[in-house]
């Protein structure tokens, strides 16, 4: 019989299981009715010698006319050698953004990124990306959805742009892995960022050192002290091992997998850095300078908050607690990375060249150190003033 609205509604449920009534015009197209009276449309076909049955949809979600049109479209695909049922199975097993995030961290980040960068990527994925996009198929995610996520973070431009960069890298890998053909994050305009250049004054450094002397965890305190006197990155200090240091020559050899530029760096150590390291070396118990529970310590964020609080470099904020009370949370007004800026800024202000400072910081590009040029101008101006004072030049009236 030909399936119509009338013939479909006239079908009687079987006593058990289901029964299929086939259409006389479209080969393999039929209506299936179960013992509970549930009606759905199916298409039987053969492809590559295999018998297949594809469920088109249920009635009344699909009308008879819509189901017939869909059956004709599917027959056209089958004639072209396409298996609609296999396409549906593949679509349900295609990787999601959750899968891409896991493979990005396990297969790429662990091999190519520093521990601190991996930690930051994981936080962005867990707190921002995956709650919104995690269940979406990688192949199906649209540029519009990426733009919407980026736009939702516009109040924090730096964070918004880092999330966009992370997604762009993940999609580049997805293309290499043949999970999709394009990068939906590519070409989306970044927000303008105000570069933050904060450093501590000599008085603030002195107060911070006093707070470190009184802090209970002297291992963490030593890590912060070493950051102050070397200008190194947090990850370089925390991952450092004793075999990297030649205290006789005063050289710190940083391995390539610990540096941002992925190059070995031979960094001269100041007398204060050497003195600190010798004191630490006298009491060392492990190959790591700063051992943690499993291998080297990975963060000093909590000690940093406590030390900044004691040094007057933190502000308090009241947040709601679990029992309708408020908790006081302290937030440092300076970042750990600002110790690196402090090291560079004071060296430049004392007359050291940008080239020398760049070498000590491990910069490979001159423009990276150029951010401190305005401080160098101040040092040059002071030198010119000393020239004037030495000649006892008069203060000319304009």
N, C-alpha and C positions, 0 to 999 in steps of 0.2 A: 504494500500500500504506500501511497504518498503521505509523508508526515505533514500534517497540518495542525492548526490549533484544535480543530474539532476531533481529529483522530487521536491526537496526543491525549486530550482530556478523557477520551473514551477508553483508554488502556486500563485494564484491571490488574491490580497487584497480585503476584503469585502467592501461594500459601507459604512459601519459604524461598530464601535466596533472592534472585532477580531474573527478569526476563527482558530480552531485547527484541524490539520490532524494527526492522530495517526499512529504509526508504527505497522505493522502486526506481527513483531517478538518479540519485547520487550513490555510486558504488561504495559500500562500507559504512555509509552514514545511517545512524539509527538512534532510537530513543530507548533508554534503559529505565525500567521501573522496578523498584525493590518491593519486598513484602510489606514495608512500612509506607509505601506509596510515594517514595522520593523519586522524582523524575530528573534525568540528566541526558545529555546528548553525547554520543560517542562516534568515533570514526575508526573502523578497522582498515588496515592496509598492510601491504608487504613492501619491505625495502631491504635490498641486498639479501633476499631469500628469507628474511625474518618476518614472522607474523607479529604485528603490533596493534595495540588498541590505545587510542588517544581519547581522553575525556575532554570534550570541548567545554562543557559547563553545565550548570544546573538550571532547571526551569523552576521559578519564573525569572531568575536573574537574566537568563537569555530567552528571548522569544524564539519560536520555531523559525521565523524568517531570518533572524540574526544568526541562529545556529546553522542554517542551511548555507548562508553566505560564507560563514567561517569554514564550513566543511569544504566548500568549493576552493577557497584560498589554500587550505591545507593540502588538497589534492594537487594543486598546482606546484606546491613545494616538493611534494613527493615525486612528481614527474621529473623534477630537476635533480633528483637524487638526495634531497634533504630529508632527514628523519626528524619530524616535529617532536616526537616523544623524547628522543635523545637530546634535542635542543633544550627542552624543558628541564630534563635531569641536570644537564650541564649548568643551566642558569641557577639552579638551586644549590649547586656545589661550587659555584664561582667564589673566589676569595672576597671577603668583606674588608672594610677598612681596619677592623680588629685584626684580621689576618695579616694585612700589610704592615701594621704597626709592630706586630710581633716579629715578623721576618726582618723588618728594618732594624730593630734593636738587636736581634740575635745574629743575623747574617751580615749586617753592614756596620752598625754602630760599634759593636764590641771589637771589631777588627780595625776600625779606622778612626774612632773618636776617643777623646780623653774621657776619663771617668766623670769629671764635672760636667762635660757636655752631654754625656749619656744621661746623667741625672736630670739635667735641665730638660732634655728631650722627653724623658719619661714623664716628668711633671706636666709638661704641656700636653702630652698625649692623654694622660689619665684625667687631668682636670679640665681640659678645654676641648680637645679634638674628638676623642672617642665618645664622651657623653652625647655629643650632637651627631657624629657621623659614623660611629663604630659599626652599626648594623647594616650600613649601605654597601652594596656591591661596589668593588673598586671600579669595574667597567661602567657602572651606571652613574657614578657621582658626577654631577654637572659643575661647570664653571660658576654658575649662579649660586650653588650651595657653598662653594668655597668663598666666593665674594661675600655672601651673607655672614659666614663665620668671621671673616676678616673685619667686616663692617661692625659686627657686634662688639669688637674689641677696640674700637676707635678711641675710647677714653684713655687707653694705654697704648699709644702708637708703637712704642718699642716692642712690647709684648705681641701686639697684632702682627708686626712685621716679622718677628721671629717665628711665630706660628705659620705664617705664609711661606717663609723660607723652608721650614721643616717639611711642610706639605709638598712643596715643589720638589725637594730632594726625594721624598718618598715616591712621588709619581714618576720621577725620572727612573728610579729603580723598577717601578711597576712596568714601565715601557721595556726596560732591559729584560725583565722576567716574562714579557709577553702577557701581562695581565690587563693592559689596555694600550691603545695606540697613541694617545696624546696626553699632554700635561695640562689639566684644567687650572692649575695655579699659575702657569706661566703667563706673563703679561699683565697681571692684575697690579694696578698702581699701588706702590707702598705709601704709607703715611710719612709725612715729614717728621724727622726726629731731632730733638734738641740734644746735641751731644753733651753728656754730663761730664764735667771736668771738676771734680771735687778733690781737694787734698787738705790735709791737716796742717795747722800751724805748728811751729816749734813748741809752743805752750801746750797745744792739744796732744802732741806726741808725748811730751813729758808726763802729762796727766794720764795718758793711756798706759805708758810704761809703769807708772806707779800702781795703776789698777791691776796690771799683769802680775806685779810682785805680790799682790795680796790675793790673787785668784787661787782657788783650791786645787785646780787641775793644772799643775805646772807643765805637763806635757803639751797641753793645748796652748798654754801661755808661751812656751818656747816656739811653737809653730807660728804664732802671731809675731813674736819677736824676730824670727827669721824672715818673715815676710817684710817687716819694717826695714831691716838692715840690708836686704838683698834686692828688693823690688821684684821678686819672683812672683809667678802666678800661684794661686792657692793649690792647684793640682800638682804643680811641680814640687812644691814643698812637702805636701802630705805624702806623695808617692816616692820621695827621695829615700835612697838607701846609703849606708855608710861607705860602700865601695865606690860611690860617685865622687867622694871628696878626697882631695890630696891636701891635707892640712899643712904639710911642710911647704908646699909651693903656694898654698892659698888659692886653689882652683876647684871649682865645682863643675864636673863634666856631666851635663844633662843628656840622657839618652834620647834618641830621636822619637821614641814612642811616648815620651813624657812632654815634649815641647809642642807648641801650637804649630810651628812651621815644619814639624816632622824632620828636623835636622839636629845632629849632635851639636850642642853648644858648650863651649869652654868658658865659663864665667869666672872672672877674678873675684875674690872675696875680700871685703874690707877687713880691717883689723878687728872691728867690733863683731863682725860675723864670724871670724875665725875664733875669737875668744869665746863666743856663745857656743860654737860647735865643739870646742875642746872641753868645755864644762859638761855638755851633754854627752860627749864621747866617753868621759870618765865613768859615767853611770849607765852606759848602754847595755841592753840585754838581748836585743834582737837585731837582725840586719836592717830593719826599718828604723828611720829616725822617729817616726810617730806611729807605733803599732796600734792596731785596733783589735777588735774581737776576732776578726778573720782577716789576716793579712794587714796591710797598711790602713791607717785611719782614712776615711773618705770625706769627712766634713768636720768643720769646727764652727758651724753656724750657731749652735746653742751657746758655746763658750763666748763667741763673739758678742752675742746679745748681752750676756751677763757682764762682760768686761766693759762694753760701751755704756751700759747702765751705770756702772760704778764710776766711769770717767766723765759722766755728764754728757755723753754723746748719743743719747737715746731719748725718745719721747714716749709717754704712756698713752694708752687708748683703752677705753672701756668697751667691752663687747659682751653681748648676752651670754649667760651661762646656761647649763642644762636645767637648773632648778629655779629659773626666773630671777636669778641674781646676776650681777655683772662681774666680769673678771677683768683684771688689769693686765694688758698686754704691752710689753715694751718693744719698740721698734727703733733700731739704730738709725741715726741720721747720716751715717757714713757706711759704705759697703766695705767688705774685706778687700775688694779690688781697688778701692781708693787708696790703700796703703801703697800700691804700685805707683799710682799717680803722685802720691806724697814723695816717694823716693825720687822720682824723676823731676818733679817740680823744684824740690829743694836743691838738687844737684845743678839744674839749669840756672836757678836764681843765684847760686854761688859761683857762677861763671863757667861751668863746664859746657863744652860744645854739644850741640844736638847730635853730632856724629858719635861722640863718646857715650852719651846717655843712651842712644839707640843701640849701640853695641852691648852695653850692660843689660839692657832690657830684652835683648834677643830679637830686635826688630830687623827685618830683612829689607823693608822698604823705607826710604827716607821720609815719605809723607806720613808714615805712621807716627814718627817722632815729632813731626812738624806741628802737632797740636800744642806743643810746649813753646813754640816760637815767641809768643807774646811775653812769656816769662823771660826768655833770653833777651828780648828787647829791653826789659826792665833792668836786667843785669848790666847791659851795655850802657844804659842811661846812667846807672849808678857810677859806672867807671868814668863816664864823661864828666859827671858831677865832681868826682874825686880829682879829676884833672883841673877843673876850674878852682876847686878849693885849694889845691896845691899851689897854683899860681896866684892865689888871693885876688882873683878877678873881681872887679866891683859889680854891684847889682845895677845894671844900666836901667834908667827910666825910659819908658816907652812914650 
